[in-house]
Every structure is written in structure tokens, then in C-alpha cells.
Amino acid sequence: MVKLVGLIRKRADLTPEAFRSHWLETHTKLASRLPGLRRYTVNLIDREQFPNSAYDGFSELWFESREALDEALSGPGATAITADIPLFIGELVRVVVDEREIVHS
């Protein structure tokens, strides 16, 4: 499996609540429709507890292969996602990672 991680900083003009609401109620519905998506998580960072965090959260999207990821990101479903990103994200850093599971219970 291949995992795409998106490190996300909210738009500066949005409240944390508005940012989280848009991400969880709007954006996740769009991303969930990507073809070939096998697993999807959203990880919210508590900025009150961690005020110096560089990011407000990160997403993890798993695909069977790099080809499946590339196909999903170049297909029509990605167009809606791309259009939605500036509505709540100020900065997005995408990385494809080689996940190594160390402990699984």
C-alpha cells in the first residue's frame, strides 16, 4: 500500500471551529469518493494544547499502489477536491510516505 499524507495549516481568517467543520463535513465527503481509496483518516491537532504546532492537522490516504494514487489524483474526483482546498486550507504539504508499522495489536 501507498500512503499520501497531507500536512495542513488552516486559512488564517478562519476560526478553528470553522476550519474543522469544513474539513470534517465537506472536504472528507469529497475525498472519500476518490477511486481506489482504501483507507482515509483525519488527524486534528489541538492548538490550545499545542499552540506552537506548525500544522493544524494532517490527513492520511491509503491506496493499493502509486499508480492507483496517481490515477485518483488525476481523475475527475480530484477536480472537486482541488477546488475545495482554498476554501479552508492556508497551506498544504503533500508527501507520499513509506509507512513501516512497528507495533500492531
N, C-alpha and C positions, 0 to 999 in steps of 0.2 A: 504494500500500500504506500501511497504518497500522501504527504500532508502539507497543505497550504496553511500558513499561519499569517494572519493579518494583525499587525500591531496598530492600535487605533487611538488617536487623540481626538477628542470631541471638538466640534466647532466652538470657537471662543465665545460666540454670542449666545450659545445655548446653555441652559441650566443643566446640571447633571440629570435631573429628572426628565427633562425633555429629550436629552441625548439617549438615555436608557430606554425611554418609551419608544422612540423612533426605531432604535436598533432592534429591540425585542418584539415590537408589534408590527413593524412594517418591513424592515430590511431582512429579518430572518425568514419571512414568508417568501420573499423573492429568492434568496439564496437557497432555500430548501428545495426549490424547483430545478436546480441545476442538474442536468443529465449526468448520470454516473456518480453522483454524490453518495457516499457510503455512510458517512457519519459527519455530524456538524455540532460543534459546541461554541458557546459564547461565554467568555470569562470576563466578568466585570470587576474592576479594581475599585475598592472602597477608598476614594480620595480623601475622606475625612480621616481615616486611619493611616493612609499612606499619602500625605499631601505632596510629597516630593517625587512621586512616581512619574516617570517620563510618559506614561500612557494611561488612558482611561479604561482600557480593556484590550482583549485580543480574541480573535476567532480562530477556530481550527476546523479545517475542512479536509476530509479524507476521500481519496479516490483510489481505484484499483491500480492505476499506473500513471505515469507522467503524460502519456498520450491521452488518457481519459480526462485528466486535469486540463490539458491544453485544449482539448475539444470542447469541454464545458465552458472555458473562459473565452472561447472564440465564437461560441454559438449565440443564437438569438436570446437565450435566457440571460446571458451576461450583459446585454444591452440595457435592460431594465435595472440591473444591479449597478452598473456604471453610472446611470443617470441618477440613481438614488444616493450614491455616496456623498456628493457635495451637500446634500440636504441635512446631514448630521455629522459628518466627519471633517475635521480640520486637517488631519494628517493621517495617511495610511501607508504603512510599510509592509509590503508582502514579501514573504520568504517561503521557499519550499525547503522543508527540513527532512532530515534522515532520522526519524524517531527510533530510539533504542529503549525499549521497555526493560526496566531493571527489576521492578517488583510488580507482581500482579497477584492479587489474592482473590 
